[in-house]
């Protein structure tokens, strides 16, 4: 197996470089691409918000939160040179959390898909009357 094939099985890790002070937050490339869309949209609107995430394996247990503001330098760095195809449901889920009082909570793509499927099932049941007692 070549290194390229082995690498296909590993998540590529990008990062957010925050506040120009050498601080960086490692985030899997695919998640970072989706997060970038939401963060850029909010900052373009001149909106401030928080971003929270659970610490990854190998880090201290817990979670972190940062304050994002249009005046604070931020850079998205990707390991992969080509952008991934974006998942609209995941972006909508992240945008929904960005517009809440708690700010963006970084969730896995599968969580966003599960919530989207549950919402669709609930909507379908309500439109057919199946959810009524």
Backbone as CSV, one residue per row, in Angstrom:
resi,resn,N_x,N_y,N_z,CA_x,CA_y,CA_z,C_x,C_y,C_z
1,UNK,0.847,-1.181,0.000,0.000,0.000,0.000,0.888,1.238,0.000
2,UNK,0.596,2.182,-0.840,1.395,3.402,-0.875,0.943,4.361,0.217
3,UNK,1.774,5.352,0.501,1.432,6.350,1.514,0.152,7.083,1.132
4,UNK,-0.036,7.324,-0.150,-1.234,8.036,-0.607,-2.495,7.231,-0.286
5,UNK,-2.462,5.922,-0.488,-3.621,5.080,-0.208,-3.869,5.023,1.294
6,UNK,-2.825,4.846,2.077,-2.969,4.818,3.534,-3.550,6.139,4.015
7,UNK,-3.058,7.232,3.459,-3.504,8.557,3.861,-5.002,8.743,3.608
8,UNK,-5.537,8.080,2.606,-6.958,8.210,2.296,-7.824,7.703,3.446
9,UNK,-7.290,6.834,4.273,-8.040,6.295,5.395,-7.950,7.179,6.631
10,UNK,-7.090,8.188,6.626,-6.884,9.069,7.769,-7.571,10.401,7.503
11,UNK,-8.125,10.977,8.558,-8.717,12.305,8.424,-7.598,13.329,8.299
12,UNK,-7.726,14.205,7.322,-6.755,15.271,7.144,-7.068,16.362,8.156
13,UNK,-6.036,16.866,8.808,-6.241,17.847,9.858,-5.846,19.244,9.404
14,UNK,-6.816,20.133,9.430,-6.558,21.538,9.198,-6.492,22.238,10.539
15,UNK,-6.564,23.569,10.497,-6.533,24.307,11.759,-7.080,25.712,11.553
16,UNK,-7.534,26.260,12.644,-7.879,27.677,12.692,-6.738,28.369,13.412
17,UNK,-6.169,29.376,12.777,-5.170,30.216,13.435,-5.908,31.461,13.888
18,UNK,-5.821,31.735,15.173,-6.683,32.725,15.798,-5.886,33.831,16.466
19,UNK,-6.261,35.048,16.258,-5.730,36.231,16.932,-4.289,36.547,16.569
20,UNK,-3.770,35.978,15.508,-2.422,36.292,15.059,-1.333,35.995,16.081
21,UNK,-1.667,35.369,17.186,-0.695,35.142,18.248,-0.137,33.738,18.294
22,UNK,-0.220,33.019,17.231,0.316,31.665,17.222,-0.643,30.629,17.779
23,UNK,-1.811,31.053,18.235,-2.799,30.093,18.722,-3.415,29.389,17.528
24,UNK,-3.532,28.075,17.642,-4.211,27.349,16.574,-5.073,26.246,17.166
25,UNK,-6.146,25.966,16.449,-7.118,24.974,16.876,-7.180,23.911,15.789
26,UNK,-6.720,22.688,16.076,-6.771,21.640,15.049,-8.205,21.146,14.848
27,UNK,-8.618,21.115,13.590,-9.953,20.644,13.225,-9.824,19.858,11.930
28,UNK,-10.493,18.743,11.863,-10.476,17.898,10.668,-10.884,18.743,9.460
29,UNK,-10.189,18.565,8.341,-10.386,19.392,7.140,-11.846,19.508,6.709
30,UNK,-12.557,18.403,6.671,-13.947,18.435,6.197,-14.808,19.284,7.124
31,UNK,-14.646,19.127,8.420,-15.393,19.938,9.387,-14.998,21.406,9.253
32,UNK,-13.707,21.658,9.060,-13.220,23.024,8.931,-13.818,23.716,7.707
33,UNK,-13.974,23.003,6.610,-14.555,23.585,5.397,-15.992,24.044,5.652
34,UNK,-16.749,23.247,6.384,-18.130,23.603,6.700,-18.171,24.755,7.702
35,UNK,-17.309,24.696,8.687,-17.231,25.750,9.693,-16.841,27.082,9.059
36,UNK,-15.930,27.032,8.108,-15.474,28.252,7.430,-16.628,28.989,6.760
37,UNK,-17.525,28.254,6.133,-18.672,28.868,5.472,-19.515,29.644,6.480
38,UNK,-19.770,29.036,7.622,-20.614,29.660,8.642,-19.907,30.849,9.277
39,UNK,-18.645,30.677,9.650,-17.885,31.758,10.279,-17.752,32.942,9.328
40,UNK,-17.406,32.680,8.083,-17.251,33.765,7.105,-18.567,34.508,6.897
41,UNK,-19.675,33.787,6.870,-20.987,34.420,6.709,-21.283,35.349,7.877
42,UNK,-21.059,34.856,9.096,-21.323,35.669,10.289,-20.412,36.894,10.334
43,UNK,-19.130,36.716,10.060,-18.188,37.837,10.132,-18.459,38.854,9.020
44,UNK,-18.864,38.363,7.851,-19.208,39.260,6.747,-20.372,40.162,7.123
45,UNK,-21.261,39.653,7.962,-22.406,40.434,8.439,-22.036,41.317,9.634
46,UNK,-20.750,41.304,9.975,-20.233,42.081,11.107,-20.819,41.609,12.436
47,UNK,-21.048,40.307,12.559,-21.611,39.719,13.774,-20.508,39.056,14.601
48,UNK,-20.612,39.195,15.912,-19.709,38.529,16.851,-20.428,37.318,17.433
49,UNK,-19.674,36.287,17.797,-20.272,35.064,18.329,-19.181,34.208,18.947
50,UNK,-19.586,33.132,19.608,-18.620,32.192,20.174,-18.566,30.926,19.329
51,UNK,-17.449,30.225,19.459,-17.252,28.919,18.832,-16.778,27.975,19.927
52,UNK,-17.483,26.878,20.124,-17.143,25.902,21.162,-16.932,24.530,20.551
53,UNK,-16.055,23.755,21.164,-15.786,22.394,20.704,-15.299,21.553,21.867
54,UNK,-15.501,20.244,21.741,-14.965,19.293,22.716,-13.526,19.004,22.351
55,UNK,-12.688,18.864,23.351,-11.281,18.539,23.093,-11.176,17.150,22.482
56,UNK,-10.245,17.000,21.574,-10.052,15.738,20.879,-9.276,14.731,21.707
57,UNK,-9.205,13.526,21.191,-8.419,12.479,21.849,-6.964,12.920,21.904
58,UNK,-6.319,12.648,23.012,-4.931,13.043,23.175,-4.775,14.422,23.795
59,UNK,-5.861,15.189,23.873,-5.844,16.491,24.535,-6.365,16.334,25.960
60,UNK,-6.227,17.388,26.743,-6.822,17.369,28.070,-8.328,17.222,27.918
61,UNK,-8.974,16.486,28.815,-10.431,16.347,28.726,-11.104,17.714,28.880
62,UNK,-12.252,17.859,28.265,-13.015,19.084,28.432,-13.439,19.705,27.119
63,UNK,-13.680,20.999,27.164,-14.115,21.730,25.980,-13.539,23.132,26.045
64,UNK,-13.566,23.822,24.923,-13.053,25.186,24.843,-14.036,26.053,24.079
65,UNK,-13.958,27.348,24.322,-14.776,28.333,23.613,-13.901,29.544,23.305
66,UNK,-14.042,30.082,22.110,-13.376,31.330,21.754,-14.423,32.333,21.289
67,UNK,-14.089,33.620,21.414,-14.944,34.692,20.948,-14.470,35.106,19.563
68,UNK,-15.372,35.123,18.603,-15.034,35.538,17.248,-15.681,36.893,16.963
69,UNK,-14.869,37.797,16.442,-15.305,39.165,16.154,-14.628,39.590,14.852
70,UNK,-15.288,40.408,14.040,-14.689,40.812,12.763,-13.310,41.469,12.888
71,UNK,-12.990,42.049,14.040,-11.690,42.714,14.198,-10.573,41.766,14.649
72,UNK,-10.909,40.527,14.974,-9.907,39.559,15.436,-9.435,38.736,14.237
73,UNK,-8.129,38.752,13.952,-7.624,37.981,12.804,-7.895,36.479,12.960
74,UNK,-8.321,35.878,11.866,-8.577,34.432,11.839,-8.143,33.901,10.475
75,UNK,-7.554,32.718,10.481,-7.095,32.096,9.237,-7.466,30.624,9.270
76,UNK,-8.000,30.135,8.166,-8.352,28.725,8.022,-7.260,28.065,7.182
77,UNK,-6.616,27.053,7.723,-5.530,26.363,7.027,-5.952,24.910,6.821
78,UNK,-5.912,24.478,5.554,-6.343,23.123,5.211,-5.146,22.284,4.789
79,UNK,-5.129,21.037,5.203,-4.088,20.114,4.768,-4.353,19.664,3.336
80,UNK,-5.615,19.455,3.003,-6.005,19.026,1.650,-6.046,20.239,0.731
81,UNK,-5.507,20.109,-0.462,-5.477,21.254,-1.381,-6.814,21.481,-2.092
82,UNK,-7.606,20.425,-2.271,-8.902,20.563,-2.949,-10.027,20.660,-1.920
83,UNK,-10.962,21.595,-2.117,-12.076,21.711,-1.168,-13.024,20.518,-1.306
84,UNK,-13.613,20.080,-0.182,-14.555,18.957,-0.256,-15.920,19.421,-0.750
85,UNK,-16.739,18.472,-1.167,-18.127,18.778,-1.469,-18.806,19.071,-0.134
86,UNK,-19.580,20.152,-0.080,-20.182,20.567,1.183,-21.549,19.923,1.391
87,UNK,-21.861,19.662,2.643,-23.122,19.065,3.062,-24.028,20.197,3.562
88,UNK,-25.058,20.513,2.820,-25.966,21.621,3.149,-26.585,21.455,4.531
89,UNK,-26.964,20.227,4.898,-27.573,19.993,6.212,-26.612,20.331,7.349
90,UNK,-25.359,19.982,7.168,-24.363,20.266,8.199,-24.169,21.776,8.345
91,UNK,-24.093,22.481,7.217,-23.940,23.939,7.261,-25.154,24.570,7.941
92,UNK,-26.346,24.107,7.611,-27.561,24.648,8.232,-27.560,24.409,9.737
93,UNK,-27.114,23.228,10.158,-27.056,22.906,11.590,-26.066,23.824,12.309
94,UNK,-24.909,24.034,11.695,-23.906,24.930,12.283,-24.417,26.371,12.302
95,UNK,-25.084,26.800,11.233,-25.613,28.170,11.175,-26.706,28.362,12.223
96,UNK,-27.525,27.350,12.403,-28.580,27.429,13.423,-27.950,27.630,14.799
97,UNK,-26.903,26.870,15.110,-26.258,27.041,16.419,-25.548,28.386,16.497
98,UNK,-25.011,28.876,15.376,-24.328,30.174,15.364,-25.294,31.297,15.706
99,UNK,-26.551,31.140,15.344,-27.552,32.170,15.603,-28.200,32.045,16.973
100,UNK,-27.782,31.060,17.763,-28.321,30.884,19.114,-27.486,31.679,20.116
101,UNK,-27.989,31.805,21.316,-27.256,32.544,22.346,-25.979,31.818,22.768
102,UNK,-25.898,30.520,22.522,-24.710,29.747,22.889,-23.615,29.773,21.838
103,UNK,-23.879,30.340,20.667,-22.888,30.391,19.599,-22.743,29.058,18.900
104,UNK,-21.749,28.970,18.029,-21.526,27.746,17.252,-20.974,26.655,18.162
105,UNK,-21.612,25.514,18.123,-21.065,24.324,18.766,-20.704,23.378,17.638
106,UNK,-19.428,23.051,17.546,-18.961,22.182,16.474,-19.479,20.774,16.705
107,UNK,-20.309,20.282,15.784,-20.858,18.932,15.867,-20.330,18.120,14.697
108,UNK,-20.315,16.813,14.868,-19.897,15.924,13.792,-20.942,15.933,12.683
109,UNK,-20.498,15.604,11.488,-21.404,15.562,10.341,-22.523,14.565,10.578
110,UNK,-22.215,13.437,11.172,-23.225,12.399,11.397,-24.310,12.903,12.339
111,UNK,-23.940,13.720,13.343,-24.943,14.296,14.242,-25.877,15.214,13.472
112,UNK,-25.325,16.014,12.588,-26.146,16.918,11.781,-27.076,16.124,10.872
113,UNK,-26.582,15.024,10.319,-27.402,14.188,9.433,-28.513,13.515,10.223
114,UNK,-28.195,13.013,11.446,-29.206,12.368,12.281,-30.320,13.346,12.643
115,UNK,-29.949,14.585,13.009,-30.944,15.592,13.357,-31.791,15.964,12.150
116,UNK,-31.159,16.061,10.989,-31.879,16.399,9.772,-32.881,15.299,9.423
117,UNK,-32.473,14.047,9.534,-33.355,12.922,9.228,-34.520,12.874,10.216
118,UNK,-34.231,13.131,11.483,-35.293,13.125,12.492,-36.298,14.241,12.222
119,UNK,-35.806,15.415,11.827,-36.694,16.541,11.521,-37.558,16.220,10.301
120,UNK,-36.966,15.578,9.288,-37.717,15.216,8.096,-38.797,14.194,8.424
121,UNK,-38.459,13.198,9.274,-39.435,12.186,9.662,-40.584,12.816,10.434
122,UNK,-40.253,13.736,11.353,-41.290,14.414,12.131,-42.187,15.226,11.215
123,UNK,-41.575,15.953,10.265,-42.359,16.748,9.315,-43.250,15.890,8.462
124,UNK,-42.753,14.747,8.017,-43.550,13.838,7.173,-44.703,13.254,7.977
125,UNK,-44.454,12.882,9.233,-45.494,12.313,10.069,-46.574,13.351,10.354
126,UNK,-46.159,14.612,10.581,-47.138,15.658,10.849,-47.975,15.951,9.617
127,UNK,-47.353,15.939,8.426,-48.107,16.275,7.210,-49.086,15.162,6.820
128,UNK,-48.808,13.926,7.239,-49.705,12.813,6.914,-50.670,12.518,8.052
129,UNK,-50.455,13.182,9.195,-51.323,12.953,10.337,-50.922,11.752,11.154
130,UNK,-49.778,11.118,10.825,-49.346,9.928,11.547,-48.936,10.226,12.975
131,UNK,-48.487,11.431,13.237,-48.001,11.748,14.581,-49.099,12.130,15.539
132,UNK,-50.368,12.138,15.087,-51.466,12.544,15.938,-52.005,11.370,16.715
133,UNK,-52.468,11.640,17.941,-53.018,10.594,18.804,-54.497,10.456,18.624
